[in-house]
Amino acid sequence: MKCLSHKMFSLFAGAVVLVSLCSHSYAQTASYSDAKATDPETLGWMQGFPPSPEKLIMQPESDFFSFPKLRWTVCHIRELMPTKRVRKGSEPPLSLEYAIDKNIDSVTFNTMGTEQTMTWRDSLGANYTDGILILHKGKIVYEHYSGCLDEGGKHAAMSMTKSMTGLLAEILVVEGALDDTVKVSSIIPELIDSAFGSATVRQVMDMTTALDYSEDYSDPNADIWIYSKAANPLPKPKEYKGPNGYFEYLQTVRQKGIHGEAFGYRTINTDTLGWIISRVTGKDLTQLLSERIWSKIGAEQDAYFTVDAKGTPFAGGGLSAGLRDLARVGQLVLNRGRINDQQLFPEEAVANIQAGGDKEVFAKAGYSTLKGGSYTSMWWVLHNEHEAFAARGVHGQTIYIDPTVDMVIVRLASFPTAANAKIDPTSLPAYQAVAEYLMGKGESTEAASE
């Protein structure tokens, strides 16, 4: 990838932001060489009354999501952009039981494709982890905070938001409120002339739509920049004549190819799915997520979504939430919709997700760290020996669910580069190693009790 005047562009929550330096040189300078050196507290971002000019992260400057500023921004989105609340409900939070296992820090694994050995603890810094929590059999066995995050804070979930949107859609499908076989235009007539109009709801849910749309951040003429201008919640320039908001932009997308033939990861699919969900339920995502999930799981905190200028929640990446609450969501999914002795939604919804999508269709996308995987209902399915599946977001966000070991791992991070392909080699083997450790520990306990 070529540099664009030594700078490249990125997108977060519909706002165009400047990300300095080329992807290969992120965090490689002497000043920003590792997680410790780039810790927001160490660098003093937004400290002081007022902060000194060189320590400010604010609007209307557009570099708040550049590295290393992003390490502060991921915990402070609400201070930079308009948001809508996902209410947790009026009931007291559900306490999570602790059974901390300090030995997890010393669990070792080989990084993907190498003989290099790394410990679990060392992997946290290597992946710029801001917070990580492991649930095993419903109990917290590991919890760690660093960077911008603490127990009371919220962190950007990035594209894990897509999995929340996809879960809601899958629930509606199983309950019969949404037919995933119909054309999108039958639900949203406004999209009849767009690429989405001729796609089925399922093709949108599995991102197998054929779109004439480029999400190449290194290309200043890519469609992603037209989309970002439309979605930007800040006032448009007087000369701006393009679409305003997610829904208006989606009507302009054209088709290229045949729907259903190949997987193509494009955020605008999730924005379309968010519109579909809202149209069939009469509720926006913040309200529906609150009613069906957030207010039922014993959450400690409200969550929130970023919105466009018309107040539409960003279905593809706008969620911010607390670490333990995301773990509660992970546990709910692991338990196939059951929590607190309540069945919040049909088990079949999670069973459908866990079964995965079309592997051959997914393989065409060429994800080297996810070979043999698939994608369905906005969830990544690994199809490994533990039948793991995950919600994933850029810069290292993960809800990793291992049904075989009864384990949920939630990681929130601010890795310098967006692509998880850079993080997977020291993440996926780490998750598997911890799973095997916990499984072995359980077997040892059972043997000792006999």
Solvent accessible surface area in square Angstrom, and as a share of the most:
residue,aa,sasa,rsa
1,M,118,0.53
2,K,175,0.74
3,C,52,0.31
4,L,49,0.24
5,S,103,0.67
6,H,137,0.61
7,K,88,0.37
8,M,23,0.10
9,F,66,0.27
10,S,16,0.11
11,L,23,0.11
12,F,11,0.04
13,A,0,0.00
14,G,0,0.00
15,A,3,0.02
16,V,44,0.25
17,V,1,0.00
18,L,44,0.22
19,V,9,0.05
20,S,35,0.22
21,L,67,0.33
22,C,3,0.02
23,S,36,0.23
24,H,135,0.60
25,S,29,0.19
26,Y,13,0.05
27,A,7,0.05
28,Q,133,0.59
29,T,62,0.36
30,A,103,0.80
31,S,73,0.47
32,Y,65,0.25
33,S,62,0.40
34,D,67,0.34
35,A,18,0.14
36,K,170,0.72
37,A,30,0.23
38,T,0,0.00
39,D,30,0.15
40,P,6,0.04
41,E,124,0.55
42,T,92,0.53
43,L,31,0.15
44,G,12,0.12
45,W,24,0.08
46,M,62,0.27
47,Q,82,0.36
48,G,37,0.36
49,F,212,0.88
50,P,117,0.73
51,P,23,0.14
52,S,44,0.29
53,P,111,0.70
54,E,120,0.54
55,K,61,0.26
56,L,55,0.27
57,I,4,0.02
58,M,78,0.35
59,Q,43,0.19
60,P,115,0.72
61,E,90,0.40
62,S,51,0.33
63,D,43,0.22
64,F,3,0.01
65,F,4,0.02
66,S,9,0.06
67,F,12,0.05
68,P,10,0.06
69,K,34,0.14
70,L,0,0.00
71,R,4,0.01
72,W,19,0.06
73,T,0,0.00
74,V,1,0.00
75,C,18,0.11
76,H,47,0.21
77,I,1,0.01
78,R,108,0.39
79,E,114,0.51
80,L,12,0.06
81,M,9,0.04
82,P,60,0.38
83,T,31,0.18
84,K,77,0.33
85,R,103,0.37
86,V,0,0.00
87,R,141,0.51
88,K,56,0.24
89,G,33,0.31
90,S,113,0.73
91,E,127,0.57
92,P,106,0.67
93,P,67,0.42
94,L,67,0.34
95,S,103,0.66
96,L,32,0.16
97,E,104,0.47
98,Y,104,0.40
99,A,47,0.37
100,I,88,0.45
101,D,9,0.05
102,K,172,0.73
103,N,95,0.49
104,I,0,0.00
105,D,43,0.22
106,S,76,0.49
107,V,18,0.10
108,T,74,0.43
109,F,16,0.07
110,N,73,0.37
111,T,8,0.04
112,M,67,0.30
113,G,85,0.81
114,T,66,0.39
115,E,152,0.68
116,Q,105,0.47
117,T,87,0.51
118,M,29,0.13
119,T,39,0.23
120,W,2,0.01
121,R,114,0.41
122,D,86,0.44
123,S,4,0.03
124,L,10,0.05
125,G,37,0.35
126,A,43,0.33
127,N,5,0.03
128,Y,15,0.06
129,T,5,0.03
130,D,0,0.00
131,G,0,0.00
132,I,1,0.01
133,L,0,0.00
134,I,0,0.00
135,L,2,0.01
136,H,22,0.10
137,K,119,0.50
138,G,28,0.27
139,K,78,0.33
140,I,0,0.00
141,V,8,0.04
142,Y,12,0.05
143,E,41,0.18
144,H,34,0.15
145,Y,50,0.19
146,S,40,0.26
147,G,14,0.13
148,C,28,0.16
149,L,8,0.04
150,D,85,0.44
151,E,101,0.45
152,G,58,0.56
153,G,20,0.20
154,K,41,0.17
155,H,0,0.00
156,A,0,0.00
157,A,0,0.00
158,M,4,0.02
159,S,13,0.09
160,M,1,0.00
161,T,0,0.00
162,K,3,0.01
163,S,1,0.01
164,M,2,0.01
165,T,2,0.01
166,G,0,0.00
167,L,0,0.00
168,L,4,0.02
169,A,0,0.00
170,E,2,0.01
171,I,1,0.01
172,L,10,0.05
173,V,29,0.17
174,V,36,0.20
175,E,79,0.35
176,G,64,0.62
177,A,58,0.45
178,L,6,0.03
179,D,73,0.38
180,D,24,0.12
181,T,100,0.58
182,V,46,0.27
183,K,100,0.42
184,V,0,0.00
185,S,23,0.15
186,S,79,0.51
187,I,28,0.14
188,I,0,0.00
189,P,80,0.50
190,E,78,0.35
191,L,0,0.00
192,I,116,0.59
193,D,116,0.60
194,S,10,0.06
195,A,1,0.01
196,F,0,0.00
197,G,3,0.03
198,S,52,0.33
199,A,0,0.00
200,T,27,0.16
201,V,0,0.00
202,R,60,0.22
203,Q,38,0.17
204,V,0,0.00
205,M,0,0.00
206,D,20,0.10
207,M,0,0.00
208,T,18,0.11
209,T,5,0.03
210,A,12,0.09
211,L,6,0.03
212,D,73,0.38
213,Y,14,0.05
214,S,41,0.26
215,E,40,0.18
216,D,70,0.36
217,Y,64,0.24
218,S,23,0.15
219,D,51,0.26
220,P,69,0.44
221,N,132,0.68
222,A,3,0.03
223,D,39,0.20
224,I,0,0.00
225,W,17,0.06
226,I,88,0.45
227,Y,0,0.00
228,S,0,0.00
229,K,108,0.46
230,A,0,0.00
231,A,1,0.01
232,N,32,0.16
233,P,16,0.10
234,L,59,0.30
235,P,128,0.80
236,K,53,0.22
237,P,78,0.49
238,K,199,0.84
239,E,130,0.58
240,Y,51,0.20
241,K,180,0.76
242,G,36,0.34
243,P,25,0.16
244,N,48,0.25
245,G,1,0.01
246,Y,2,0.01
247,F,61,0.25
248,E,65,0.29
249,Y,9,0.03
250,L,0,0.00
251,Q,63,0.28
252,T,64,0.37
253,V,6,0.03
254,R,122,0.45
255,Q,78,0.35
256,K,140,0.59
257,G,52,0.50
258,I,116,0.59
259,H,22,0.10
260,G,28,0.27
261,E,92,0.41
262,A,42,0.32
263,F,10,0.04
264,G,13,0.13
265,Y,58,0.22
266,R,57,0.21
267,T,11,0.07
268,I,0,0.00
269,N,0,0.00
270,T,0,0.00
271,D,5,0.03
272,T,0,0.00
273,L,0,0.00
274,G,6,0.06
275,W,13,0.05
276,I,0,0.00
277,I,0,0.00
278,S,25,0.16
279,R,100,0.36
280,V,54,0.31
281,T,38,0.22
282,G,68,0.65
283,K,66,0.28
284,D,37,0.19
285,L,5,0.02
286,T,8,0.05
287,Q,82,0.37
288,L,8,0.04
289,L,1,0.01
290,S,12,0.08
291,E,65,0.29
292,R,57,0.21
293,I,0,0.00
294,W,1,0.00
295,S,35,0.23
296,K,86,0.37
297,I,0,0.00
298,G,14,0.13
299,A,2,0.02
300,E,49,0.22
301,Q,31,0.14
302,D,30,0.16
303,A,0,0.00
304,Y,9,0.03
305,F,3,0.01
306,T,1,0.00
307,V,9,0.05
308,D,3,0.02
309,A,53,0.41
310,K,119,0.50
311,G,20,0.19
312,T,24,0.14
313,P,9,0.05
314,F,9,0.04
315,A,3,0.02
316,G,1,0.01
317,G,4,0.04
318,G,2,0.02
319,L,1,0.01
320,S,2,0.01
321,A,0,0.00
322,G,1,0.01
323,L,4,0.02
324,R,34,0.12
325,D,1,0.01
326,L,0,0.00
327,A,0,0.00
328,R,3,0.01
329,V,0,0.00
330,G,0,0.00
331,Q,22,0.10
332,L,0,0.00
333,V,0,0.00
334,L,23,0.12
335,N,61,0.31
336,R,85,0.31
337,G,0,0.00
338,R,112,0.41
339,I,16,0.08
340,N,63,0.32
341,D,129,0.67
342,Q,91,0.41
343,Q,76,0.34
344,L,25,0.12
345,F,5,0.02
346,P,43,0.27
347,E,98,0.44
348,E,96,0.43
349,A,0,0.00
350,V,1,0.01
351,A,31,0.24
352,N,56,0.29
353,I,0,0.00
354,Q,26,0.12
355,A,75,0.58
356,G,19,0.18
357,G,21,0.21
358,D,82,0.43
359,K,100,0.43
360,E,138,0.62
361,V,19,0.11
362,F,8,0.03
363,A,69,0.53
364,K,135,0.57
365,A,42,0.32
366,G,59,0.57
367,Y,73,0.28
368,S,76,0.49
369,T,24,0.14
370,L,12,0.06
371,K,166,0.70
372,G,49,0.47
373,G,3,0.03
374,S,1,0.01
375,Y,7,0.03
376,T,8,0.05
377,S,1,0.00
378,M,1,0.00
379,W,0,0.00
380,W,17,0.06
381,V,4,0.03
382,L,26,0.13
383,H,57,0.26
384,N,46,0.24
385,E,139,0.62
386,H,7,0.03
387,E,100,0.45
388,A,0,0.00
389,F,2,0.01
390,A,1,0.01
391,A,0,0.00
392,R,20,0.07
393,G,2,0.02
394,V,55,0.32
395,H,11,0.05
396,G,0,0.00
397,Q,0,0.00
398,T,6,0.04
399,I,0,0.00
400,Y,3,0.01
401,I,0,0.00
402,D,0,0.00
403,P,40,0.25
404,T,73,0.42
405,V,8,0.05
406,D,49,0.26
407,M,0,0.00
408,V,0,0.00
409,I,0,0.00
410,V,0,0.00
411,R,8,0.03
412,L,0,0.00
413,A,0,0.00
414,S,0,0.00
415,F,31,0.13
416,P,6,0.03
417,T,14,0.08
418,A,34,0.26
419,A,55,0.42
420,N,22,0.11
421,A,57,0.44
422,K,126,0.53
423,I,1,0.00
424,D,3,0.01
425,P,38,0.24
426,T,24,0.14
427,S,2,0.01
428,L,21,0.10
429,P,24,0.15
430,A,2,0.01
431,Y,4,0.01
432,Q,33,0.15
433,A,15,0.12
434,V,0,0.00
435,A,0,0.00
436,E,81,0.36
437,Y,60,0.23
438,L,1,0.00
439,M,66,0.29
440,G,31,0.30
441,K,86,0.36
442,G,15,0.15
443,E,104,0.47
444,S,71,0.46
445,T,87,0.50
446,E,105,0.47
447,A,64,0.50
448,A,89,0.69
449,S,92,0.59
450,E,178,0.80
